[in-house]
């Protein structure tokens, strides 16, 4: 989407222009829904780092995380029309980030599966460094990746939001639109799966 990307990114890092008409959250939401560039720039500046950090932690690939950021703010003018004011705008944007990151996670899983099949057909050699060091690093990376892959999508998203980003159960519940008890149950299940997969004792 080369043309659409320019719409969001050009000038978003410039100084925020005066916007006297944006005097309340409802004014801001209305301006966003209308595709106002000043409003989009303002919201981007406030929330893009949160979206990027979450996507990077969930997906583990900077390029994929950057794509999620672009998709979220490209979709914001259309998506914000569904904002009903029952949560903060920041929580709503994180909800959008979760949805876009889920799509990226599925695509990433398909790519990893294809790469794994390809890797199984190609002999792996250590071109640089000691073979033992290469193998240890490779095994550790594979172990961590495999451990995270033991989690289903819901557990993985919830685990990253709670355990990695250290958000409260109530905040994550609001972002995902589920009860706090469900958040805690997913995190508990995720921790147990990771403990088993890594062969370590989970923290109490």
Buried (B, 14 or more C-beta within 10 A) or exposed (E): EEEEBEBBBEEBEEEEEEBEEBEEEEBBBBBBBEEBBBBBBBBBBEBBEBBBBBBBBBBBBEEBBEBBBBBBBBBBBEBBEEBEEEBEBBBBBBBBBBBBBBEBBEEBEEEEEEEEEEEEEEEEEEEEEEEEEBEEEEEEEEEBEEBBBBBEEBBBBBBBBBBEBEBEBEBBBBBBEBEBEBBBBBBEBBBEBBBEBBEEEEEE
